[in-house]
């Protein structure tokens, strides 16, 4: 439990003016700046759902203030749906890493995106402009209009022309799931004009890019992935300015998409090793991408110029044979864990997207997505090499295939 019923608000205070700290230092210390003053080393876990208060008049004033602006209540916590000190530590740390004024955490990445859409819709701005590919469930949420939104799909060059008076959001993902296609975030932000740009930064993490520095007002993460990093927590978070954060907190309070305190604790712990994990896995991924590019059994390799720990590649023959043949690598949905995962997007993560839309976004039926973990590169390559050997189709010439490989 947090000592002395410490204030949720206190964990969101801006760090006193000082020399800028490196990302690796912020990853270890952000959200923990007050611990030494409390005589603590490890962040505490506050599992309380409610908190005592003997001054109901003051409580009424605090709740009125929250209802008006969504700002976090001053003083001790009120109720778990309004906020939690452990979760607030994670929010503070993530905002520091992304370079935004605030961050708001949710029960999942889809809950976070849903809150953004509801926040804009509450202002009468239901139209969304989006660039494919996006994560399959994000695509489905927009296309199906489940929250009353309407989407116009376009390429980056068409964003300005697609804007309407009721456009509330422009959404991109870069590098994109699963093709790893990249967009120029600064150019896209410029094309958005006054409409907020939401950039899904799940694949890159703030270790490789900070979209807010390029003009994105909202930065979305499926925190389930790299931020947690160990495949044991489900969460989402939006990094943004305090004005938008207030509206998101009101949506979270009303809809109940809150993050459990234990998840907040695991995420804060995950952030402390985020730079080390991402850089180590990225180095291994770059080497695997190089070897796959030279392999005659592989038709095309997609690896972002930005780098990172994700690889997408297309094989000659049946990709399902590769999935069935891996032994060290885990055939599973999700990504960003310490162990390496492989999946077939057309069958799993993007199955919910209509086949024509899926293929039009570059998600071919032969595409495999590899999330590289922290294993030794030689062990991973041995497993991939043996799995590729399971392909039954004849190989083509090495030179021809090398010409068809590319880095996206």
Secondary structure, DSSP 8 states (H G I E B T S, - for coil): --GGG--TGGGGS---S-S---HHHHHHHTT-TTTGGGT-SS------SB---S-HHHHHHHHHHHHHH----SSS--BTTT--HHHHHHHHHHHHHHT-SEEEEESSHHHHHHHHHHHHHTTT--EEEEES---HHHHHHHHHTTTS-EEEEE-GGGHHHH--TTEEEEEEESS-TTT-----HHHHHHHHTTS-EEEE-TTTHHHH--GGGGT-SEEEE-TTTTTT-SS----EEEEE-HHHHHHHHHHHHHH-----HHHHHHHHHHHHHHHHHHHHHHHHHHHHHHHHHT-TTEEEEE--TT--SEEEEEESS-HHHHHHH-SSSEE-S---SSS-EEE-TTTTTTTTS-HHHHHHTT--TTEEEEE--SS-HHHHHHHHHHHHTT--S----HHHHHHH----
